């Protein structure tokens, strides 16, 4: 089945209808639906409305997932490619999905404000239901010089809805940084009902003032309908060893006997989404040996559960310019991982079950070239690179691919996969399994030189078999190992390019190799 027919994204886009001066309410006006061929969705290419010059083509920013009535609502900060001069940014849009392969685009939910309003820029938030009303707490951001002369740069704002689609801003609601905390960085409210405490909790990402130490600050409320929130102590403070600048997009949940705190940070050598474990939502929090779910290209990931499984939703960064040598930029495509809990309380991630069945067509794998000592037996390839590097190159890939194989190595030498491989010019996108460094790393290879891009920790053991899968779709490449760790990257121009296995200073067996396409 053609992927275009498999992955439907029904588009509805709306214009903003003016209400009274005291009511910021917004009503949708649907337009024609469209389709998108991507299991890692982007906003569609669509005008917001006949009289509005805003074009919705762009990227997904921070995702604010909320599960309701059998559907995941993936609210996200919309990062437009183009918008009219003088307008704000990062208004909140929404995708709905039940299976992570079909996405219903619901359009814009909460628009940004004008230049003298606190939400000229909109930041990350969360949804909570109280009675029959949904409360969307979100960040108001306005760094315009005239505004910050008399107002905090960041604050918490709120909009309400009865259907998760039509939202009304509460004009007189605003939470600003309390004494001892900076109002320059005060964002990402995460709200939920804490049954153990009997109160609603709001986590805030901020810093102490004047020390500028990153914390996850707690506010509580007996009833959000009263608009009264009381500041408490931080539930987490960055340690001197971490020394994180901000603990962004904090998320907290309980799974089994353990509580988990998730946050993202973008200013260290270990950029990405981290997690901590505790027996109480107040801590103390312990750091697992491997505390990231993915590499640095997956960011601002938050979770939601359908009551049975919990999923992690983040965005994989695009590049500018949009090619394989471009620089990593804010915003990209939605990438989803399923969270798995181990007996010791640590967490792993794996690919959601609904994605693999999209890839139904077994593709022919043809060996086009070998270098060094390579032995083939059906779909098993043994690369003996102990004395000289070994390489096997296969025929070209299509736009969307799912590659499965198992690996087993004998020593600490490197081995892995080359995508977008051009053997003649010695260029490729390289995914290297590096046992000597206890990691999987990505590189751009140019004229045989490796340019580091990204990595994720992973501990390898010699003579142990590992299951690996790689999914490429459009410009996204996601690798999973043993349903334990994910590794997301941005990869352009896969179509028609060759790919290879390699082994360096190691003997590596690549077995059970399969390649599938959706069409």
C-alpha positions in Angstrom: 0.0 0.0 0.0 1.3 3.4 -0.9 2.4 5.4 2.2 0.4 8.4 1.1 -2.7 6.2 1.4 -1.5 4.6 4.6 -0.8 7.8 6.6 -3.6 10.3 6.4 -3.4 13.7 7.9 -6.7 15.4 7.7 -6.2 19.1 7.6 -8.5 21.7 9.1 -7.5 25.3 9.4 -9.4 28.1 10.9 -9.5 31.9 11.1 -9.8 33.9 14.3 -13.2 35.5 14.9 -13.3 38.6 17.0 -15.3 38.5 20.2 -16.0 41.2 22.8 -13.1 43.2 24.3 -13.3 41.1 27.4 -13.2 37.7 25.7 -10.3 36.2 23.8 -12.2 33.3 22.2 -11.4 31.5 19.0 -13.6 29.5 16.7 -12.5 27.1 13.9 -13.4 27.4 10.2 -12.5 24.1 8.5 -11.0 24.0 5.0 -10.3 21.1 2.6 -8.4 18.1 4.0 -5.0 17.0 2.6 -2.5 14.2 3.0 1.1 13.9 4.2 3.5 11.0 3.8 5.3 11.0 7.1 5.2 8.9 10.3 7.1 11.7 11.8 4.7 14.6 11.1 5.2 18.2 10.3 2.7 21.0 10.2 0.9 21.0 6.8 1.4 23.5 4.0 -1.8 25.5 4.3 -2.9 29.1 4.6 -4.5 29.9 7.9 -7.5 31.6 6.2 -8.6 33.6 3.2 -7.9 37.0 4.8 -4.9 35.9 7.0 -1.5 35.9 5.3 -0.1 33.4 7.9 1.1 30.2 6.2 1.2 27.1 8.4 4.1 25.4 6.7 6.8 25.0 9.2 8.1 22.8 12.1 7.0 21.3 15.3 8.3 22.8 18.5 7.8 21.6 22.1 5.0 19.1 22.3 2.4 19.1 25.1 0.6 15.7 24.9 -2.8 15.1 26.5 -4.7 11.8 26.2 -8.5 12.1 26.1 -11.4 9.9 24.8 -9.1 7.4 23.1 -6.9 10.0 21.4 -3.6 11.6 22.0 -3.8 15.3 21.5 -0.3 16.4 20.5 -0.5 20.2 21.2 2.7 21.8 19.9 4.5 25.1 19.5 4.2 25.9 15.8 7.4 27.3 14.2 6.3 28.9 11.0 8.7 29.1 8.0 7.1 32.4 7.0 4.8 34.8 8.8 3.8 38.5 8.4 6.2 41.1 9.7 5.5 42.3 13.3 3.5 39.2 14.2 4.3 37.0 17.2 5.5 33.4 17.2 5.0 29.9 18.4 1.2 29.8 18.6 -0.1 26.4 19.8 -1.5 23.9 17.2 -2.7 20.3 17.6 -2.4 16.9 16.0 -4.7 14.0 17.1 -3.6 10.4 16.8 -4.7 7.0 18.0 -1.9 4.9 16.4 1.1 7.2 15.6 0.8 6.6 11.9 -2.4 8.6 11.2 -2.5 12.2 12.4 -5.5 14.5 12.3 -4.3 18.1 12.1 -6.7 20.2 14.1 -5.2 23.6 13.3 -4.3 26.5 15.6 -5.6 26.2 19.1 -4.1 29.2 21.0 -2.8 32.2 19.0 0.1 34.4 20.0 -0.7 38.0 21.2 0.3 41.4 19.9 3.5 43.2 20.7 2.4 44.7 24.0 0.9 41.5 25.4 2.7 38.9 27.6 2.1 36.1 25.0 3.6 37.8 22.0 5.6 34.6 22.0 3.9 31.5 23.3 5.9 28.9 25.2 5.4 25.4 26.5 2.6 24.4 28.8 0.1 21.6 29.6 -3.5 20.7 29.9 -5.5 19.5 32.9 -9.2 18.8 33.2 -11.2 20.0 36.2 -14.9 19.1 36.1 -16.1 19.8 32.6 -13.5 22.4 31.8 -10.0 21.9 30.3 -7.3 24.4 31.5 -4.4 25.0 29.2 -1.5 26.6 31.2 1.1 27.9 28.9 4.1 30.3 28.9 3.8 33.9 27.9 7.0 35.2 26.5 7.7 38.8 25.4 11.2 40.1 25.1 10.4 43.3 23.3 12.2 46.2 24.9 9.2 48.4 25.6 7.4 45.5 27.2 10.2 44.2 29.5 10.8 47.7 30.9 7.7 47.3 33.0 6.8 43.6 32.8 8.5 40.2 33.3 9.8 38.6 30.2 8.1 35.3 31.0 4.9 34.4 32.9 2.3 31.7 33.1 -1.0 32.3 31.3 -4.2 30.2 31.0 -6.9 29.4 28.4 -10.0 27.3 29.0 -12.1 25.0 26.8 -15.0 22.5 27.0 -14.0 20.6 23.9 -10.2 20.8 23.6 -10.6 22.7 20.3 -12.1 26.1 21.1 -10.1 28.0 23.7 -10.7 31.2 25.6 -7.8 33.1 27.2 -8.4 34.2 30.8 -7.4 37.8 30.6 -6.9 38.4 34.3 -4.9 35.3 34.9 -1.1 35.5 35.3 1.5 33.9 37.5 4.9 35.6 37.7 8.1 34.5 39.4 7.9 34.8 43.2 10.6 36.4 45.3 13.9 34.6 45.0 13.4 33.4 41.4 14.1 35.2 38.1 11.2 36.4 35.9 13.6 36.3 32.9 13.4 32.5 32.8 10.1 31.3 34.2 8.4 28.9 31.9 7.0 25.5 30.9 4.1 25.0 33.4 3.3 21.3 33.9 0.0 20.8 35.7 -1.6 17.5 37.0 -3.7 16.3 39.9 -1.5 14.6 42.5 -3.7 12.0 44.2 -1.1 11.4 46.9 -1.1 15.1 47.9 -4.8 15.7 47.2 -3.9 18.9 45.3 -3.2 20.1 41.8 0.5 20.5 41.2 2.2 22.9 38.8 5.9 22.4 38.0 7.8 25.5 36.7 11.2 25.6 35.0 13.1 28.6 36.4 16.2 29.8 38.2 17.0 31.2 41.6 17.7 34.9 41.8 20.4 36.1 42.0 22.4 32.8 42.1 20.7 31.7 38.8 20.6 28.0 39.9 18.3 25.9 37.7 15.3 24.5 39.6 11.9 22.8 39.1 9.7 25.0 41.3 6.4 23.7 42.7 3.1 25.6 42.9 -0.1 23.9 44.3 -3.8 24.6 44.2 -6.9 23.1 45.8 -9.0 24.1 42.7 -7.6 25.6 39.5 -11.1 27.2 38.9 -10.2 29.6 41.7 -7.1 30.8 39.8 -5.2 30.6 43.1 -1.8 28.9 43.1 0.6 28.9 46.0 4.3 28.7 45.6 6.1 25.8 47.4 9.8 24.7 47.5 11.5 23.4 44.4 11.2 19.6 44.0 14.5 19.5 42.1 17.6 21.6 42.0 20.5 21.1 39.6 23.5 19.7 41.3 27.1 21.2 41.1 28.1 18.2 39.0 25.2 18.8 36.5 25.3 22.5 36.6 22.5 22.8 34.1 21.4 26.3 33.1 17.7 25.4 32.8 15.6 22.3 33.4 13.2 22.9 30.6 9.8 21.2 29.8 9.6 19.4 33.2 7.2 16.4 33.3 6.4 14.2 36.3 4.5 10.9 36.5 4.1 7.7 38.6 4.6 4.3 37.1 4.3 1.3 39.4 6.0 2.1 42.7 8.3 4.9 41.3 7.9 8.5 40.5 9.8 10.0 37.5 10.9 13.5 36.8 11.7 14.4 33.1 13.4 17.5 31.9 15.4 18.7 29.0 18.6 20.8 28.9 20.4 22.4 26.0 23.6 23.9 27.4 25.9 21.0 28.4 27.8 18.2 26.7 24.8 15.9 27.3 22.1 17.9 25.6 18.7 16.2 25.5 15.9 14.8 27.6 16.9 13.4 31.0 15.0 11.6 33.7 15.3 11.1 37.5 13.7 8.4 39.8 12.2 8.7 43.3 9.9 7.0 45.7 8.0 10.2 46.2 7.1 13.2 44.0 9.1 15.4 46.4 12.2 13.3 45.9 15.0 12.7 46.8 15.7 12.0 43.1 18.4 9.6 41.9 20.1 9.7 38.6 20.2 6.4 36.7 23.5 5.3 35.0 22.1 6.2 31.6 19.7 9.1 32.2 18.8 10.1 28.6 16.2 8.4 26.3 17.8 9.5 23.1 20.6 11.7 21.7 20.8 15.5 21.4 18.6 15.7 18.3 15.5 14.7 20.3 14.5 17.6 22.6 11.8 18.9 24.9 10.2 15.5 25.1 7.2 15.0 27.4 5.0 12.0 28.2 1.3 10.9 28.1 -0.4 7.6 28.9 -3.5 6.0 27.5 -3.9 4.1 30.8 -2.0 1.1 29.6 1.2 2.4 27.9 3.1 5.6 28.3 4.8 7.4 25.4 7.4 10.0 25.0 6.8 12.8 22.5 9.7 15.1 21.3 10.9 16.9 18.3 13.9 15.9 16.2 15.8 19.0 15.2 16.0 20.2 11.6 19.1 21.7 10.0 19.7 25.1 8.4 20.3 25.1 5.6 18.2 22.0 5.2 20.9 19.6 4.1 23.2 17.1 5.8 26.0 19.6 6.5 23.6 22.3 7.9 23.6 23.4 11.6 21.1 22.0 14.1 18.1 24.3 14.6 15.2 24.6 17.0 12.1 22.7 15.9 11.6 19.8 13.6 9.4 16.6 13.3 7.4 14.8 15.9 9.2 11.6 17.0 7.4 9.2 19.5 8.9 6.5 21.7 7.1 4.0 23.9 8.5 4.0 27.5 9.3 0.6 29.1 9.9 0.2 32.8 12.5 -2.2 34.1 12.3 -4.2 37.4 14.9 -1.9 39.0 12.8 1.2 38.1 15.0 2.4 35.2 13.3 3.3 31.9 14.0 2.2 28.4 12.3 3.2 25.1 11.2 1.3 22.0 9.5 2.0 18.8 5.7 2.2 19.1 4.1 -1.0 17.8 1.9 0.8 15.2 4.8 2.1 13.1 6.4 -1.2 12.0 3.3 -2.6 10.3 3.4 0.4 7.9 6.4 -1.2 6.3 4.8 -4.1 4.5 6.9 -4.6 1.4 10.0 -6.8 1.6 12.7 -5.2 -0.6 15.4 -7.1 -2.4 18.9 -6.6 -0.8 21.7 -6.8 -3.4 25.4 -6.7 -2.6 27.0 -4.2 -4.9 30.6 -4.2 -3.5 32.8 -5.5 -0.7 36.1 -4.2 0.7 38.3 -6.4 2.9 37.2 -9.7 4.3 33.4 -10.1 4.0 31.6 -13.5 4.2 27.9 -13.9 3.2 25.5 -16.7 4.2 22.0 -15.8 3.1 21.1 -12.6 5.1 24.1 -12.9 7.4 27.3 -11.0 6.8 30.5 -11.5 8.7 32.9 -8.5 8.4 36.4 -9.3 9.6 38.0 -5.9 10.1 40.6 -7.1 12.7 43.6 -6.5 10.3 42.0 -4.2 7.6 38.7 -2.4 7.5 35.8 -4.5 6.1 32.9 -3.1 4.2 29.8 -4.4 2.3 27.8 -2.0 0.2 24.1 -2.6 -0.8 21.8 -1.3 -3.4 20.0 2.1 -3.0 17.3 2.9 -0.5 13.9 4.4 -1.1 12.5 7.5 0.7 11.0 5.5 3.5 12.7 2.4 4.8 12.7 0.0 7.8 16.0 -2.0 8.3 16.2 -4.8 10.8 19.3 -6.8 11.8 21.2 -8.3 14.6 24.8 -7.6 15.5 27.5 -9.4 17.5 31.1 -8.2 17.8 34.3 -9.7 19.3 36.3 -6.7 20.6 36.1 -2.9 21.2 36.7 -1.8 17.6 34.0 0.3 15.8 31.3 -1.1 13.5 28.0 0.2 12.1 26.0 1.5 9.2 26.7 4.0 6.4 23.6 5.7 5.0 23.7 8.1 2.0 26.8 6.3 1.1 28.8 7.5 -1.9 31.8 5.1 -2.1 33.5 6.9 -5.0 33.6 10.2 -3.1 33.9 8.6 0.4 30.9 10.5 1.8 28.2 9.2 4.0 26.0 9.6 7.1 27.7 7.2 9.6 26.1 5.5 12.6 29.0 4.1 14.5 28.7 1.6 17.4 31.7 2.4 19.6 32.2 -0.1 22.4 35.4 1.6 23.5 33.4 4.7 24.3 30.2 3.0 25.5 28.1 4.9 22.9 26.5 5.0 19.5 27.5 8.1 17.6 26.6 9.8 14.3 28.9 11.5 11.9 29.0 13.2 8.6 31.7 11.6 6.5 33.3 13.9 4.0 36.3 12.7 1.9 36.9 10.1 4.6 36.8 12.5 7.5 34.3 12.1 10.3 32.5 15.2 11.6 30.8 14.4 14.9 27.0 15.1 15.1 25.4 13.3 18.0 25.6 10.3 20.3 23.7 8.3 22.9 25.2 6.2 25.7 25.1 2.4 25.3 27.2 -0.3 26.9 28.3 -3.1 24.6 29.5 -6.6 25.6 31.6 -8.8 23.3 30.1 -12.0 21.9 26.6 -10.7 22.8 23.8 -10.4 20.2 21.9 -7.1 19.9 18.8 -6.4 17.9 18.9 -3.2 15.9 16.2 -1.5 13.8 16.5 1.7 11.7 13.5 3.6 10.4 14.0 6.4 7.8 11.1 8.5 6.7 11.4 11.8 4.9 14.3 13.5 6.7 14.2 11.5 9.9 16.3 8.5 10.9 15.6 6.7 14.2 17.6 3.7 15.4 16.6 1.4 18.3 18.8 -1.1 20.1 17.2 -4.1 22.0 14.1 -2.0 22.8 16.3 -0.2 25.2 17.6 3.0 23.7 16.6 5.3 20.8 18.9 7.4 18.6 17.2 10.0 16.5 18.9 12.1 13.8 18.1 14.4 10.9 19.1 12.8 7.5 18.3 14.4 4.2 18.3 12.9 0.6 18.1 9.2 1.4 16.3 8.3 -1.8 18.4 6.5 -4.4 21.5 6.4 -2.1 23.5 3.3 -1.3 24.1 2.0 2.2 26.7 -0.2 3.8 27.9 -2.1 6.9 31.4 -1.6 8.1 33.8 -3.0 10.7 37.0 -1.5 11.9 39.5 -3.2 14.3 36.8 -5.7 15.0 35.1 -8.9 13.7 31.4 -8.2 13.5 28.5 -10.4 12.4 25.4 -8.7 11.0 22.6 -11.3 10.8 18.8 -11.6 10.1 19.0 -8.6 7.8 15.7 -7.4 6.3 14.7 -4.3 4.5 11.1 -3.2 4.1 9.3 -0.3 2.4 5.7 0.9 2.7 5.3 0.7 -1.1 
